[in-house]
């Protein structure tokens, strides 16, 4: 039986509310498709995979005071500048979002893969975080046929999300589905009607002269069957 692949692109849009509390919210679970089931009648699923191409977080944290920009000095080295940026990022008033992955989608067994610090940046109304960077350096994250991704808000001393805070997880992924199907059988024993022979009929008219001097007009007709071999018929009147 031949095997072909079908690709489906799907979107992820999950807003996080202020009442999220200390719990993990699944933002993706492997498809309801299962190996051995039919995608469409006559097409059985033999393999399934998922590729995340884009996964980001939009964060507008208004409930916190603005975080100051780092104050660089002329004599600061690159290392000094890096430490000042990290101090602003992780020691300011902030909210924290942690990203998790589970190797199974039915019974969730969450494993932490990384966290982001959500600030109220000075001069910027919001921030965009690339969550895919926590999973891979490649262009896409391959998840297989049975997995899940989740996020949670942690209280790191400044509470959870406020009523005015807005956090949205958004992205897209591709489902690659391999199906096996039965190839249509060719049509055989095709009957073609036998062609009937064509019969040509010719009529010829010739005058006949009698030896006694009498003349008369007699017509001679000939029927010629050209479709028959060694057969001819003559009708004389």
N, C-alpha and C positions, 0 to 999 in steps of 0.2 A: 504494500500500500504506500502511495506517495505521501510525503510530509511537506507542509508549507507553513510559513510564519505569518502572524497577524500582529500589527503594532497598534496600540491604543494609547493616546496621550490624555492624561488626566491632571486636573489642577488640585492644589491644596490651599484652602483658605480657612484658617482657624483663628478667630478673635479670642483673646484671653480677657476675662472679666475681672473686676475687682474682688469678686468672691471666689477666686480660684483656690485660695488657701494652700496648705502644704500637701498637694497631691499632684500626681503625674497625669497629664492629659495626653492621650494618644492623638497624634496628628496624622499618622498613617498606619494602616494595617494592610497586610498582604491581601490581595483580591479574594473575593468569595469564590473564585474559580479553583477547581481542584483537578489534579491529574486523574484521568479516566472519565471525567464528565464530558458532556458535549457542549462545545461553544455555540454551534448551530447544528440543526439536524444533519447527521451524517458526518460530522467533523469532531473527532475525539481529541481532547487535550492530552498530549504526551509529555509536554514540558512547559515551564512557565518561569519568567524572570522579570525583574523590575529594575529600572535605572532612574535614579533621581538626577535630574539635570539642573535643578534650581531649587534652593531652599533658603529663604531669608526671613528676617524678623524686623518689623517696623515697631519702633518704640517712641512714644511721646509721653515722657514722665514729667507731669506738671506738679505733682504732689511734693516734690523735693526742691530745695533751693538750688539755684544755678551753681554748677561746678565751674570754678575759675580755670582759666587757661594756664598752662605751666609758665613760670617766670624764668626764662633762660638768661644767664649772664654771659658776657663776652668771653670770660675765661672758662666757661663750662666745656668739658670734653663731650664727645658723643655718648659716652657711658653716663655722664652726669645728666645729660638731657633725657636719656632713656629712663633713668630712675625717676626723674621728676614727672615724666608722662605716666609712668606706672603708679606713682603715688596719687596723682589726680584720679586715675582710672579706678583704682582699687581701694583707696583710703578716703575718698569723698563720700558724702551721703549718696547712697545708691540702692537700687533694687537689683536682684540677681536672678537670672534665668538659667536653668541647667537643662542640658539636652541629654536624652537617654536613647538607648537602642535595646531591643529585645530580640533574641534569636528565634523566638517563636511568637506567633500572633494569637494563638488560642489561649494559652496560659502565659501571661506576660511575666517575663523575668528581666526586669529593667537593669541595665548596666550604664553607669554614667560615662559620657564621652567628653564633656566639656561644659564650661559656663561662660556667660557674658555678663559684664557689668553695665547696667542700664542707668545712665545719668540724665540729669537735666542740663545739657551742655550750654555754656554761655555763648550767646550769639547764634545758636541753632535751635529751631523749634522741635526737632526730632532727630533720631539716628536710625540708620539701617545697618543690620548685622548680617553677615554671610554665614549662615549656620552650616553650609556644606563643607566649609574649611575645617570643621571639627572632625569630620569623618574621613576625608580623603584629599589628596593633592591633585587627583585626576579630574578630568572634565565631568565625570559622572560617578555616582555612588551605586554600586551593584548590590542589590539586597537579596536576590534569590526568590524562592517561591514561598517562604514562610518567615516573616520578620515584621517588626513594628518599630516606629519612632515616636518618641514622646518628649514633652517639655514640662517643666515645673518651675514655679516661682518660689524662691527661698527667702526666708527672713534673715537678713544678715545684720540686724540691728536697726533697720529703718522701716520695718513693716513690710507688708505685702503690697500689692497694687492698690492705689487709691481710686476713689470713684471718678476722678478726672483723668486718670492715666489710661492710655490706649496702647495696647500691644497686639499686633496681628502677625501670625505666621502665614507665609504665602510661598508658593512654589509650584513645581510641576514635575511629573514623572512619566515614564514610558513603560507600558506593559508589553512585553514581547511574549507572544503565545504561539507555541508550536502545536499544530493540529495534524492528525492523520485522517485521511479520508479514502473512500473507495472510488477508484477511477471508473468512469462510465464505460460500460461494455460497448464494443463496436456493433453496428447493425450488420447482420449477415443474412444470407438466403434472400437477397433482394430479387424479386421476380419482375422481369421486364416483358410486357406483352409482345408476342411475336408479330412481326410486320406482315401484313397480307400482300400477296403478289398483285402487281398492277397488270391488267389485261387491256391491250390496245385493239380496238376494232376499227378496220378501214373498209370503206365502201367505195368500189370503183364502178363506173358506168361506161361501157364500150358498145358501139353499133355492131350488129351482126349482119353480114351479107349472104343471101341464099344463091346457090349456083344456078337456079332456074330463071333468073332474071327478076324474080320478085324481090322486092326490097321490103324490109320491115324494120321496125325499131324495137329492138329487144335490149333490155338492160341486164347487165351482168354485175352481180354483187359478190364481193369477196370479204370474208371474215378472216382476219389474220390474228392469231393468238401468238404474239411475239414473246410472251413470257413462258410458253411451252416449247420444248425441244422436240424436233421431228414430228410435229403435229400441225396440220393446216386443214382448213375446212373451206369448201367452195359451195356457194349457193347460187345457182343459175336460174333465172326467171325466163 
